[in-house]
Each structure stands twice: as structure tokens, then as C-alpha cells.
Amino acid sequence: MESRLVKILNDDFEVGELSEENIEEYVQTVNSKKAYIKHIIQPYEAMAVLLGSSPVFEEKGLVVKLNKRTTKQKYSDKQIVNLTETYLDTMGLVNSHGKQAYGIKRFNESIAIDVCFLQDLMDHWSGLVFGYNETTTPKYEGSNIDDIVKLYSPSLLIDAVSYVPDVTENATKLYIAAKEQSDRLTKKVIKPFEKAFKTQAKTSPKKTVFDTKPYGKLAVQVKTVPRHEPDYKIVKEMLVGYLAQHESFDLVDNDTTFLNNAISEPKVYMDMLHIHDYIHVAKTMPVFKQRQEIEVLYNPVDAVVISF
């Protein structure tokens, strides 16, 4: 009979000082979580969604339902900023060919846009819903979840590959145990270790750094990729604030802003090239971010890890 290495982590597990032994447990924990997800969690959830009936499973003190979530598809801040620039380019081209467009007016050599109209246009894009995404996932509730985890987690130590998803009590409770174990291992082991790896890694704001640290027979490599990119939420907020500030007639300078008082309700217009320049300046104030990837350069002995 094949023997398997089993590791049970209690609530006192701490990352502490990184060592060969506890990094090995980190890798074994990551692999255990992957196995629970691949062989139990994903098959059960796919089966439950395919059946389409809710509740999926129900007994006294426990119910598994299908949770449907609808999210709106809307333009991101980056897309709204890009739409604004594209619109200005298009309207500038239209006007330069002698054609008229609503909210666009030429003042001497300047092609300008109605400030309030551009604000309304950006508000329209921000609120526009052009689709919906629907996701369905099982959600379990019960007063005896901890008891289920204690009773069924040992079954995870057998062979998860043999798991067959169905709506029986055994399959459902094994799914709950796998789901809870996955969440607990992530919180207690995986996230703390990854935070420790990333915190100790050497980084550079200018170039990608591969920082490798040895721990006995194994080594941990953290790849850090620096990124300097615009924060489009800030860019959009700056532009909206700038336009709102120049609604006032008092700020008309006949250079970048103009007053059209040849209509019943006078309006302030702003040079479109000036708006382009303002957006460009806002984009040149990027936020520093970095992406970090962790790789343990050693495969320890396989082990099944659970937590109580």
C-alpha cells in the first residue's frame, strides 16, 4: 500500500524566520491547495452549476445554494480618458474640414468645445451600461461548518483524484471541507509566506530584478517588475475638476478659454488642443507599481496538508 506524507497545521503555525523546513511546508501547502481546487472544488462547482437547481443540497442545519451575481459592464476610467481624447481628435478633424458639430466652435485659430457639453459627455460615458456579466457559484451556509471540516478533512488525505462530484451528503461535505481548507491554508500559510518573500526581496524602480536567496537545499527567487503608469482614476478626476473650474465666465482668457455670448445662454468653450495638453501632463505623473512573482527552486517531497 502506498504511503503518503501528511502534515497537519494547528492555529499556532507562524512563518517566523524563513528556513528550509518551513519553506518546504509552504510549497507543500500550495500544492495541497491546488489539488483540492482541481480535484474537488472545481468539479463540484461545475456539477452544481450544470444541474442548475437550487438548493443543490439541504439537510437540517446546512444548505448549499446557487448564488447568482450580475455585474454591469461599464467603461473604465482609462477607457473614458481615451474616449475623451479620441472624441476631441475626431471633432477637431471634422471642424478643420469646414463641417459643424454640436458643441464645437472655432475662435480665431482655436477649435474649442463647450465645457459643459464635454462634462455631460464624460458623465454619460461613466454611467453607460453596455452589457451584463452573470456568474453562478455554489454558496453554503450552516451552523455546523466547523464540525463538517473536522469530520471530513481526514478524507482529503486519501486520494482527492478519486473524488466524484454529486449531490450526495458525502460529496457535498467533502467539497465544503476542501473549500474551507483551501481558504484556511491561504490565510494561515500561503499569504504570510508570500508577504515575507516579497518584503525581503531586493527591488529596483528602474529595472526587473531577479532576487534569489538560498535556504539549505532550496532557494526562493522573487522576480520584481517595476511599472510606472498613469493612474487613470486620478487623470479622470483631474480633468473633471479642471473643466468644472473653468465653467465660470470670470476665468475666460480668450487664449485657452472663450465665451460664446452670441446665444441666449452664453457658454464657456475651451481649446481642444489645450485639453489634450492637460491630459498629457496628468498622464506624465505616473504612479509607481511593481509586480512580484515567486518561485521556489526546489520540489520537496509531496505531502497532503490540512489545518485545524
N, C-alpha and C positions, 0 to 999 in steps of 0.2 A: 504494500500500500504506500502511495506517495506521501511523504511528509511535507508539511508546509510550515514556514516560519510565521508566527503570529505575534503581533505587538499590540498591547492594549495600553492606551494612554489615559491617565487619570486627570482630574481637574487641576492638579498641581504642576502639570507639564509647563516648563518655561524654556524659552530659547536660550537665555543666559549667554554665556560666551560661546561663540561658534567653534565647533570641534568636528573631527571626522565622524565621531559617533552620532552626534545629533543631526548633522547634515545628512548622514545616511538615512536617519529616520525621516527627515524631511522628504527625501526622494521617494522613500517607500510610501510615505503618506500621499504624495502627489500621484503615484502610480495606483494606489488603492482607490483614490477618489475617481480617477479616470476609469477604472474598472467598474465601479459602482454606477457611474453615469452611462457607460457604453452598454453594459450587460443587463442592467436592471432599470435604471431611471428612464432612459430614453425609450426602451421598448415598451414599458408600461404606459408612459405618457402618450406614445404614438397609438397604442392599442385603445386607450381610453378616448382619445380624440376621434379615432376612426369609428368607434362604436356610436359616439355622438349622443348617448343618453345620459342624463344626469338626474339623480346621483349615480355615479359609477359603482359605488359600494356604500352600504349603510348597515350599521348594526347599532345596538344600544351604546351611546357614548362616542360613536365615531361615524363620520360621514366624509366621503370623497366626492366632490362635485366638480363639474367643468366650469372653470372661470373664464368667461369671455371678456376680452378687453379690446376696446376700439380706440385707436389713436388717429388724430387728424393729420393729414399730410399738408404741411404748410411750408412756405418759403423760409429758409434760414436767414439769419442776419447777413451772412456773406452773399446769399443769392439776392437779397433786397438791395444791397450796396451795388452789386454787379448789374442788376436790373436798372438801377438809377443811372449808372454810367452809360449803359447801352442806350437807354431812352434819350439821354442828353445828346449822345453821338448821333442817333437817328434823327432827332428833331433838328439838330444843327445842320445836318446834311440836307434835310427837307427844306429848311429855310434858305440855305445857301443856293438852292436851285429855284428860288423865287416862289416857292409854294408856301401857303399858310397852314398853320396848325394851331389848334386851340391852346391857349396859354403861352404861346411863343411869340415874341415881338422883337424887332430889331430897333436898337437905339444907336444911331450913327454906325460905327463898325462892330458894335457888340450885339450878339444874338443872346437874348435873355429869356428867362422863363418866369412865369408868375410864381412867386414864392409860396403862396397859399395853395396853389394848384399842385405844386410839387410835393408839398406836405400831405395833401389829401391823397395823392397818388401813392406815396410811400405807406400811408396808413391803410390804403386799400390792399396793397400787396401784403402787408403784415397780417391783415385779417383774412386774407383769401384762403379758403379751404378747397383744394383741388382733388381731394380723394381721402379715402379712409383705409387704415390697415387694421385688420382684425386678427387677434391671436387667441387661441384657446388652449388652456393648460389645466391639468387637474389641481385641485386645491383641497387639502384635507384639514379637518377640524375635529377636535375631540378632547375629552378630559383625561384620556389615558395614553397620550402620545409617549410619555416617558416610559410607561410600562411596556408599550409595544417595542420601543427601541431596546430596552433591556432584554426582552424575551426573544426578539428576532435578530438582533445584531450578531449573535453567535452563528446564525445560519449563513451570514455573509462570509464566514470563514471557510465554509465548504467550497463550492466552486460556483462563482457567480455566472460563469459561462453556461451552466445548465439551466439557468432561470428561464421559465416560460411564462410570459405575461398573460394574465387573465383576470377576471373579476372575482376570483375566489378570495376567501379570507386570508389564506396563506400568502398568495401572490401579492395581494394589496398591502398586507402588513410588512412583508419583506421590502416592498417598494418604499414604504414610509420609513423603515429603518435605514435603508440605503440613502434616502433623501436627507434624513436627519444627520446621519454620519457624514455625508458629504459636506453639509453646512458646518457641522462642528469641527471637522478636520480643517476646513478652510479658515475658520475663525481662530482656532486654537494653535494651529501649526503653520499652515501654508502662508497666510498673510504676515504673521510676525517674522518668519524666516525671510520672506522676500523683502520686507521692510529693512531688516538688518543687513541683508546683502546689498541692497541699493544704497543705504545710508553710508556704508563703509567703502563703496566703490569710488575710485578716482574718476573725476569728470572734467570736461573742458567745455567752455561756452563756444569754442570755435571749431572743434573737430570731434569726430567719432573716436571714442576711447574704448579699447578692449582691456578691462582690468581683470587680471587673473590672480587669485590668491590660493595657495596650496594649504590643504588641511590633511596631513598624513598621506594616505594613498590616493586621495581625491583632490580635486581643485574646483573652485567656483569661478566662472567667468561672467562678468557683467558687461554687456555692451551698452554704452550710453551714446545716444544720437541727439546732439543739440539741435534745436529748431528755433529760429527767430521768425515769427509770423505775425501778421496783423490780428488783433482781437477785433473781429468784425462786429461784435456786440458794442464795443466801445466806439468803433468807427461810425456805426449807425447812430448811436446816441449823440455823438459829437455833431454829426451832420444835422440831425433833427433839431438839436438845441441851437445850432448856428442859424438855421432857417427861421426858427421861431424868434430868435433875437432880432432878425432883420425884417420882421413884419412891420416894424414901426416906420412911419414916414420920416421921423426925425433922423434916421440913420442913412437916408438916401444921399449918396455922394456923387451920383452921375459919372461914376467911374466903374464900380462893380455892381452898384445897385441903382435902379432907376424908378421913377414914379410915372405911371401911366394915368394921368388925370384927364384924359380925353374921353373918359367913360363916366357913366353916372355914379359908379362906385370906384374911386381911384384904387389902384393896386400897385404893390411894390414888385418889381421884377429884379432878378439877379442874373448877371452874366454867367452863361453856362460854362465857359472855359474857367471862370473863377471857381465855380463849384467843383469842377474837375480837379483843379489845383488843390482845393481844400481837402477833397477826399484823398488825393495823393499824399498830402502832408500827414493826414491822420493815419494812413497806412504805413508811413515810414517811422511810426512809433510802435514797433512790434513788441510783443510780449515774449519773453524767453521761456521756452518749454523744453523738456527733454524726455525722450522715450528710452526706457531701460528694459533690456531683455536678459534673462538669467539662464545660464546653462551650467549644469553640474557635469564636469568632465570625468565621470566615472559612474558605472552602473553597479550599484550594490546588489546583494542577494535579494531576490524577491521576497516580499513579506506582505501579509494582509494586516492592515492597521484599522483599529476601531477605537472609539473613545467613549468613556463613561464618566 
